[in-house]
Amino acid sequence: MDPKELFTLIAGLIGGLAMFLYGMNVMSGGLTKAAGGRLESVLAKVTKHPIIAYLFGVGVTALVQSSSASTVMVVGLVNSGIMTLKQAVNVILGANLGTTFTAWLLSLNGISSENFFVSLLKPKSFTPFLAMIGIALYMFSKNDKKKNIGTVLLGFSVLMFGMSNMSDAMAPLKTNEEFKQLLTTFSNPIIGFMVGIIFTMVIQSSAGTIGVLQAIARDVPVLYSVAIPVVVGAEVGTCITAILSSFGANKNGKRTALMHLYFNLIKALSFMIIFYIVNSIVHFSFMGNRIGMAGIAGIHTLINLVATPLMLPFAGLLVNLALKTIPIDEKEKKEQEEQQGIRTLDPRFLSNPPFALEQARQAAIDMANMAKDSLYKAVDLITDFKEETAEEVDYLERKVDQYEDQLGTYLMKINNHHLSPEDSHTLSVLLHCITDYERISDHALNIMQKARGMSENKRSFTPKAQSEMDIFSSAVKEIVDMSINALKTQDPEVAKTIEPLEEAIDGIHKEVKRRHVRRLRKGKCTIEQGFDLSDIGTDYERIADHCSNIAVGIIEVNEDAYDAHGYLEALKAEKREGFEQAVDFYERKYELPSVKF
């Protein structure tokens, strides 16, 4: 082969491979976006049962057309603490079978028939029309879901065009004796196995390696003895993507990538050893036969169809191997306890903004509940101070600070991606809310510190004052609960129920202070007690204000308005009948007991 022909062949092969890999990446990304984060959410929920996890791994990988993509997804879920190692291993086993679907899809290029209708099944016949539909949906549709479908169709078309280009580039080699001689060297199981590993590691796609092999096999005689070790080697080489992805992960993320590697190594080496020992005894006659594109897909499927179900009962072995390679130490145990929850904000999820946003929403709800817990514990300390509980309040406050910092950063990273209007609303709500929940935990800390001072100086409220503060704290607890419910539902109608209680709390605060002044004048309490009551009452009122901010933020985002002060002024100025009735309801619900001075 002269240099010009060789250059044309190599350029065609590289160009076709580039289109193939790019098309696969685009199609996988489009399918993931079309799922809107639901794939990962469901994956995290259904993996408790081994068989269901295995089948879901098969299905997800067949859908996103990449075992590497689904394995990297699993690495992220384990790294974030959403999925355990035991759950992940079964998904990984399923992913190895699911990825074989791609080879069958590519084998359609091998269809050869004079029948018009049969020839229509060949991708080269229908992909131009899919490409036109895809580009029309992508360019002219304003609906994000339709755009994602367009992206999938475009990705599939580019993938198939790349496959066709590779096949066309390899066509001149069918009469080249030197290339045929080169192929025969791959019949050596070790050489073929290593070629499959190395080529797959370079392009980071087992489907790419098998696609190239299928492209060659369409026009050039490729024997079973050549294809089998290359396909098996590709199974090992594909692990490089998950391993590279795990470099920035925690130890569990690294263990997940190792489980993927160990399984494929055990599967590949076991097959190679057993198959070639048996072959040396019985001498399989088909080894010298030419293999077609469908035959390569069949080998790929057969290896995984036999190996992965057989490995299911021994999935724990893979977990143990990973744990022995990277043991759990005391430092890791402590880190897991301290970082629980924050790990859900895994950077790997940013490639799928809807799912990343869902993780951020769950983390924000966790943060809100921690702020609530800190308040409840702090309130209890006023009448029954315990240092252990005080330390819990302090710990929760620091934890909430961590959440605000990391959530804020993560949400801004998500905001850099294209989001649907609904997701943009959710992101805006979360950005509105996290600062207010951090301030609520700050006020809980203030209350705890005030309770500690009262305990150290042996001060307590008078029975009447304590009775009033109990009612005050009950109202504040309810408004915090209401704000968390509003955050969970993001329902503006739920949020609108908060402002009437906030106004009632303002009235309670004024009345509590008025009654304290009267008791002070009559000498029924001390100035120090008054300072305690005033400080705690101020914290209560400000907590209610932050709950009001959260509610207004949710309402504004849903109504595309961003003037909180104007909204509240208009609400109170209108004195709507429903609003006034709600305020009256809460005033009666939290009415302070009548007293005689």
C-alpha positions in Angstrom: 0.0 0.0 0.0 1.5 3.3 -1.1 1.8 6.2 1.5 -1.1 8.2 -0.1 -3.5 5.3 0.2 -2.3 4.6 3.8 -2.8 8.2 4.8 -6.3 8.2 3.3 -7.1 5.0 5.1 -5.8 6.2 8.5 -7.5 9.6 8.1 -10.8 7.9 7.2 -10.5 5.6 10.2 -9.7 8.3 12.7 -12.4 10.6 11.3 -15.0 7.9 11.4 -13.9 6.9 15.0 -14.1 10.5 16.1 -17.6 10.9 14.7 -18.6 7.5 16.3 -17.3 8.5 19.8 -18.7 12.0 19.5 -22.1 10.7 18.4 -22.2 8.2 21.2 -21.3 11.0 23.7 -24.0 13.3 22.3 -26.6 10.6 22.3 -25.8 9.5 25.8 -25.9 13.1 27.0 -29.2 13.8 25.3 -30.8 10.6 26.8 -29.6 11.6 30.2 -31.0 15.1 29.9 -34.3 13.8 28.5 -34.5 11.7 31.7 -34.3 14.9 33.7 -32.3 13.4 36.6 -34.9 10.7 37.0 -32.5 7.9 36.0 -30.2 8.5 38.9 -33.0 9.2 41.3 -34.7 5.9 40.5 -31.3 4.2 40.5 -30.6 5.3 44.0 -34.0 4.1 45.2 -34.4 0.6 43.5 -30.9 -0.8 44.2 -31.7 -2.4 47.6 -32.7 -5.6 45.9 -29.8 -7.3 44.0 -31.9 -8.6 41.1 -33.7 -5.3 40.6 -30.3 -3.5 40.8 -28.8 -5.8 38.2 -31.8 -5.5 35.8 -31.8 -1.7 36.3 -28.1 -1.6 35.5 -28.8 -3.5 32.3 -31.6 -1.1 31.4 -29.8 2.1 32.2 -26.7 1.1 30.3 -28.7 0.0 27.3 -30.5 3.3 27.4 -27.4 5.6 27.7 -25.4 3.4 25.4 -22.3 3.3 27.6 -21.2 1.1 30.5 -18.5 3.7 31.2 -21.2 6.4 31.6 -23.4 4.3 33.8 -20.4 3.2 35.9 -19.2 6.7 36.4 -22.8 7.6 37.4 -22.6 4.8 40.0 -19.1 6.0 41.2 -20.7 9.4 41.8 -23.7 8.0 43.7 -21.5 5.9 46.0 -19.1 8.8 46.5 -22.0 11.0 47.6 -23.3 8.4 50.0 -26.6 7.8 48.1 -25.7 4.3 47.2 -23.7 1.7 49.2 -21.0 -0.5 47.8 -23.2 -3.6 48.0 -25.9 -1.9 46.0 -23.4 -0.5 43.4 -21.8 -3.9 42.6 -25.1 -5.3 41.3 -25.7 -2.3 39.1 -22.1 -2.6 37.7 -22.8 -6.3 36.9 -25.9 -5.3 35.0 -24.1 -2.5 33.2 -21.7 -5.0 31.6 -24.6 -6.8 30.0 -26.4 -3.6 29.0 -23.5 -2.3 27.1 -23.7 -5.2 24.6 -26.9 -3.6 23.2 -24.7 -1.1 21.3 -22.9 -3.8 19.4 -26.2 -5.2 18.2 -27.3 -1.7 17.1 -24.1 -1.4 15.1 -24.5 -4.8 13.5 -27.4 -3.4 11.5 -24.8 -1.9 9.3 -23.9 -5.4 8.1 -27.4 -6.0 6.6 -27.1 -6.9 2.9 -30.1 -7.6 0.8 -31.6 -6.8 -2.6 -35.0 -6.5 -1.0 -36.0 -2.8 -0.7 -37.8 -3.2 2.7 -35.0 -5.2 4.2 -32.4 -2.7 3.0 -34.4 0.1 4.8 -33.3 -1.5 8.1 -29.8 -0.6 7.3 -28.8 2.6 9.3 -27.3 4.2 6.2 -30.9 4.2 4.7 -32.7 5.9 7.6 -30.2 7.9 9.6 -30.3 10.9 7.1 -34.0 11.3 7.9 -33.4 10.9 11.6 -30.7 13.6 11.4 -33.1 16.0 9.7 -35.8 15.4 12.3 -33.2 15.8 15.0 -31.8 19.1 13.7 -35.3 20.4 13.2 -36.3 19.6 16.8 -33.0 21.0 18.2 -33.0 24.3 16.2 -36.7 25.2 16.1 -38.3 23.7 19.1 -38.6 25.8 22.3 -39.5 22.8 24.4 -36.5 21.4 26.3 -37.7 17.8 26.1 -38.1 18.0 22.3 -34.6 19.6 22.1 -33.2 16.7 24.0 -35.0 14.2 21.7 -33.5 16.1 18.8 -30.0 15.7 20.4 -30.5 12.0 20.8 -31.5 11.6 17.1 -28.5 13.7 16.0 -26.1 11.8 18.2 -27.4 8.4 16.9 -27.1 9.7 13.3 -23.5 11.0 13.8 -22.6 7.7 15.5 -23.9 5.6 12.6 -22.3 7.9 10.0 -19.0 7.5 11.9 -19.4 3.7 11.8 -20.1 3.9 8.0 -17.1 6.0 7.5 -14.9 3.6 9.4 -16.2 0.7 7.3 -15.7 2.6 4.0 -12.1 3.5 5.1 -11.3 -0.1 5.8 -12.9 -1.4 2.6 -9.6 -1.2 0.5 -7.9 -3.6 3.0 -10.1 -6.5 2.0 -7.6 -7.3 -0.8 -4.5 -6.2 1.1 -2.5 -9.3 2.1 -0.2 -7.4 4.5 -3.2 -6.3 6.6 -4.6 -9.8 6.5 -1.3 -11.1 7.8 -1.3 -8.5 10.6 -4.7 -9.7 11.6 -3.5 -13.2 12.0 -1.1 -12.1 14.7 -4.2 -11.2 16.8 -5.1 -14.9 16.7 -2.5 -15.2 19.4 -4.8 -14.9 22.5 -2.4 -12.9 24.5 -1.7 -10.4 21.7 -5.3 -10.0 20.8 -6.3 -9.6 24.4 -3.7 -6.9 25.0 -4.7 -5.1 21.8 -8.3 -5.0 23.0 -7.2 -3.6 26.4 -4.8 -1.0 25.1 -7.0 0.3 22.3 -10.0 0.6 24.6 -8.0 2.4 27.2 -6.8 4.9 24.6 -10.3 5.7 23.3 -12.1 5.0 26.7 -14.9 3.1 25.1 -15.3 -0.7 24.7 -18.2 0.1 22.3 -15.7 2.1 20.2 -13.2 -0.8 20.1 -16.0 -3.3 19.1 -17.3 -0.8 16.6 -13.9 -0.6 14.9 -13.7 -4.4 14.9 -17.1 -4.6 13.3 -16.2 -2.0 10.7 -13.2 -4.0 9.7 -15.2 -7.2 9.7 -17.7 -5.8 7.3 -15.3 -5.9 4.3 -12.1 -7.6 5.6 -12.1 -11.3 6.5 -11.8 -11.4 10.3 -11.7 -14.8 12.0 -13.3 -15.9 15.2 -9.8 -16.6 16.6 -9.0 -12.9 16.0 -12.2 -11.3 17.3 -12.7 -13.2 20.5 -9.5 -12.1 22.4 -9.9 -8.5 21.2 -13.6 -8.4 22.4 -12.6 -9.9 25.8 -9.7 -7.4 26.1 -12.0 -4.5 25.4 -14.1 -5.6 28.5 -11.0 -4.9 30.7 -9.9 -1.7 28.9 -13.3 0.0 29.4 -12.6 0.1 33.2 -10.1 3.0 32.7 -13.0 5.5 32.4 -14.4 4.7 35.9 -10.8 4.6 37.4 -10.0 8.0 36.0 -13.3 9.3 37.3 -12.6 8.0 40.8 -9.3 10.0 41.2 -11.2 12.9 42.7 -13.6 10.7 44.6 -13.5 9.6 48.2 -12.4 6.0 49.2 -15.8 4.5 48.5 -15.9 6.1 45.0 -12.4 4.5 44.4 -13.6 1.2 45.7 -16.6 1.3 43.3 -14.2 1.8 40.3 -12.0 -1.1 41.6 -15.1 -3.4 41.8 -15.7 -2.7 38.2 -12.1 -3.5 37.4 -12.0 -6.6 39.5 -15.2 -8.0 38.0 -14.0 -7.5 34.4 -10.6 -8.9 35.2 -12.1 -12.0 36.8 -14.6 -12.4 33.9 -12.0 -11.9 31.2 -9.2 -14.0 32.7 -11.7 -16.8 33.6 -13.1 -16.9 30.1 -9.7 -16.8 28.4 -8.3 -19.6 30.6 -11.3 -21.9 30.4 -12.0 -21.2 26.7 -8.5 -21.7 25.5 -7.9 -24.8 27.6 -11.0 -26.4 26.2 -10.1 -25.2 22.7 -6.7 -26.9 23.0 -8.4 -30.2 23.8 -11.4 -30.2 21.4 -10.2 -27.7 18.8 -13.3 -25.6 18.1 -13.9 -25.8 14.3 -15.5 -22.3 14.1 -12.2 -20.6 15.2 -11.0 -20.6 11.6 -14.3 -19.2 10.2 -14.9 -15.6 9.2 -17.0 -13.7 11.7 -19.5 -11.0 10.7 -20.7 -7.9 12.5 -23.6 -9.7 14.2 -21.1 -12.5 15.2 -19.0 -10.0 17.1 -22.1 -8.6 18.8 -23.1 -12.2 19.7 -19.7 -12.9 21.3 -19.8 -9.7 23.3 -23.3 -10.6 24.6 -22.6 -14.2 25.2 -19.6 -13.5 27.5 -21.6 -11.1 29.6 -24.8 -13.1 29.5 -23.0 -16.0 31.0 -20.6 -14.2 33.4 -22.7 -11.5 35.0 -25.6 -13.6 36.3 -23.1 -16.2 37.6 -21.3 -13.5 39.5 -24.5 -12.1 41.2 -24.3 -14.6 44.1 -20.7 -13.7 44.6 -21.1 -9.9 44.4 -20.0 -9.7 48.1 -16.6 -11.0 47.0 -16.1 -8.0 44.8 -17.0 -5.7 47.7 -14.6 -7.5 50.0 -11.8 -7.3 47.4 -12.3 -3.6 47.1 -12.4 -3.1 50.9 -9.2 -5.2 51.3 -7.5 -3.0 48.6 -8.6 0.2 50.3 -9.4 -0.6 53.9 -11.6 1.6 56.1 -9.7 3.4 58.8 -10.8 5.4 61.8 -10.2 8.7 60.1 -12.5 7.7 57.3 -15.2 6.6 59.7 -15.0 10.0 61.4 -15.0 11.9 58.1 -18.1 9.9 57.0 -20.0 11.0 60.1 -19.0 14.6 59.7 -19.6 14.9 56.0 -22.8 12.9 55.8 -25.2 14.8 53.6 -22.7 17.2 52.1 -21.3 14.4 50.0 -24.6 14.3 48.0 -23.3 17.5 46.3 -20.9 15.4 44.1 -19.2 17.4 41.2 -19.8 14.4 38.9 -23.6 15.2 39.0 -23.0 18.6 37.5 -22.9 16.9 34.0 -26.6 16.2 34.6 -27.9 19.5 36.0 -31.5 18.2 36.8 -30.2 15.5 39.0 -27.6 17.7 40.6 -30.3 20.2 41.4 -32.4 17.4 43.0 -29.5 16.5 45.2 -29.1 20.2 46.2 -32.8 20.4 47.0 -32.6 17.4 49.2 -29.5 18.8 50.9 -31.4 22.1 51.4 -34.2 20.2 53.1 -31.7 18.4 55.3 -30.2 21.8 56.2 -33.6 23.2 57.0 -34.3 20.2 59.3 -31.0 20.7 61.1 -31.8 24.4 61.7 -35.2 23.3 63.0 -33.6 20.6 65.3 -31.2 23.2 66.6 -34.1 25.6 67.5 -36.1 22.8 69.2 -33.1 21.8 71.3 -32.2 25.4 72.2 -35.8 26.1 73.3 -35.7 23.0 75.6 -32.5 24.3 77.2 -34.3 27.4 78.6 -36.2 25.3 81.2 -33.8 22.3 81.4 -30.2 23.1 80.6 -27.9 20.2 79.7 -24.4 20.8 78.4 -24.6 17.8 76.2 -27.7 19.2 74.4 -26.0 22.6 74.2 -23.1 21.0 72.4 -25.5 19.5 70.0 -26.9 22.9 69.2 -23.4 24.2 68.6 -22.6 21.3 66.4 -25.8 21.7 64.3 -25.1 25.4 63.9 -21.6 24.6 62.5 -23.1 21.9 60.3 -25.7 24.3 58.9 -22.9 26.8 58.2 -21.1 24.1 56.2 -24.3 23.4 54.2 -24.9 27.0 53.4 -21.3 27.5 52.1 -21.2 24.3 50.0 -24.8 24.5 48.8 -24.3 28.1 47.7 -21.2 27.2 45.7 -22.8 24.1 44.2 -26.0 25.9 43.2 -23.9 28.6 41.4 -22.1 25.8 39.5 -25.5 24.3 38.5 -26.6 27.8 37.4 -23.8 27.8 34.8 -25.6 25.1 32.9 -28.7 25.3 30.8 -31.8 24.7 32.9 -35.5 24.3 32.1 -37.8 27.1 33.5 -39.0 24.7 36.2 -35.5 23.9 37.3 -34.5 27.6 37.2 -37.4 28.3 39.6 -36.2 25.5 42.0 -32.6 26.9 41.9 -33.8 30.4 42.7 -36.0 29.2 45.6 -33.0 27.3 47.1 -30.7 30.3 46.7 -33.4 32.4 48.5 -33.8 29.9 51.3 -30.4 28.7 52.4 -29.3 32.0 53.9 -32.4 32.3 56.0 -32.1 28.8 57.4 -28.5 29.5 58.3 -29.7 32.7 60.2 -32.3 30.6 62.0 -29.6 28.3 63.3 -27.6 31.4 64.3 -30.6 32.5 66.4 -30.9 29.0 67.9 -27.3 29.3 69.0 -28.1 32.7 70.5 -30.9 31.1 72.5 -28.7 28.3 73.6 -26.0 30.7 74.8 -28.6 32.8 76.7 -30.0 29.6 78.3 -26.5 28.7 79.4 -26.0 32.1 81.0 -29.3 31.7 82.8 -28.3 28.3 84.1 -24.8 29.4 85.2 -26.3 32.4 87.1 -29.3 30.3 88.4 -31.9 32.5 86.7 -35.2 31.4 85.4 -38.4 33.1 84.2 -41.3 33.6 86.6 -44.1 31.0 86.1 -46.3 33.5 84.3 -43.4 34.6 82.0 -42.5 31.1 81.3 -46.1 30.2 80.4 -46.1 33.1 77.9 -42.7 32.1 76.4 -44.0 28.5 76.0 -46.8 29.8 73.9 -44.4 32.2 72.0 -42.0 29.3 71.3 -44.9 27.0 70.1 -45.9 29.6 67.5 -42.3 30.0 66.4 -41.9 26.2 66.1 -45.0 26.0 63.9 -43.9 28.7 61.5 -40.5 27.0 61.1 -42.3 23.7 60.3 -44.5 25.6 57.8 -41.5 27.1 56.1 -39.9 23.6 55.7 -43.1 22.3 54.2 -43.2 25.2 51.8 -39.6 24.5 50.8 -40.4 20.8 50.2 -43.5 21.5 48.1 -42.4 24.8 46.6 -46.1 25.5 46.5 -46.9 29.3 46.6 -50.3 28.6 48.2 -48.6 26.8 51.1 -46.1 29.6 51.4 -48.9 32.2 51.6 -50.1 30.6 54.8 -46.9 31.7 56.6 -47.3 35.5 56.6 -50.4 35.6 58.8 -48.7 33.6 61.5 -45.6 35.8 61.2 -47.8 38.9 61.8 -49.5 37.1 64.8 -46.0 36.4 66.2 -45.1 40.1 66.0 -48.2 40.7 68.1 -47.2 38.0 70.6 -43.8 39.6 71.0 -45.2 43.0 71.7 -47.6 41.6 74.2 -44.9 39.6 76.0 -42.7 42.7 76.3 -45.6 44.8 77.5 -46.5 42.3 80.2 -42.8 42.0 81.3 -42.6 45.8 81.8 -45.7 45.7 84.0 -44.3 42.9 86.1 -41.0 44.8 86.4 -42.7 47.9 87.6 -44.5 45.9 90.3 -41.3 44.2 91.3 -42.4 40.7 90.3 -39.3 40.1 88.2 -35.8 41.4 87.8 -34.0 43.5 85.2 -31.7 40.5 84.4 -34.7 38.3 83.7 -36.1 41.1 81.5 -32.8 41.1 79.4 -33.1 37.3 79.1 -36.7 37.5 78.0 -36.1 40.4 75.6 -33.1 38.7 73.9 -34.9 35.4 73.5 -38.1 37.1 72.3 -36.1 39.1 69.7 -34.5 35.8 68.4 -38.0 34.3 68.2 -39.3 37.2 66.2 -36.3 37.3 63.8 -36.7 33.5 63.3 -40.3 34.2 62.2 -39.0 37.0 59.9 -36.7 34.6 58.2 -39.5 32.1 57.7 -41.5 35.0 56.1 -38.5 35.7 53.8 -38.5 32.0 52.8 -42.2 32.1 52.0 -42.0 35.4 50.1 -39.0 34.0 48.1 -41.0 31.0 47.0 -44.0 33.1 46.1 -41.9 35.6 44.1 -40.0 33.0 42.2 -43.3 31.3 41.1 -44.8 34.7 40.2 -41.6 36.0 38.5 -41.5 39.0 40.9 -38.5 40.0 42.9 -39.6 42.8 45.3 -40.1 41.2 48.7 -40.6 44.5 50.6 -43.2 45.6 48.0 -45.0 42.3 48.2 -45.3 42.4 52.0 -46.4 46.1 52.0 -49.1 45.3 49.4 -50.3 42.3 51.3 -50.7 44.2 54.5 -52.1 47.3 52.8 -54.8 45.4 51.0 -55.9 43.8 54.3 -57.5 41.0 52.3 -60.3 39.2 54.1 -58.7 35.8 53.9 -55.4 37.2 55.3 -57.1 38.9 58.2 -59.1 35.8 59.0 -55.8 33.8 59.1 -54.1 36.3 61.3 -57.2 36.2 63.7 -57.0 32.4 63.7 -53.4 32.3 64.8 -53.9 35.1 67.4 -56.7 33.0 69.0 -54.6 29.8 68.7 -51.6 31.4 70.5 -53.5 33.8 72.8 -51.6 34.5 76.0 -53.4 33.6 79.2 -55.2 36.5 80.8 -53.4 37.9 83.9 -54.1 40.3 86.7 -51.3 42.7 87.7 
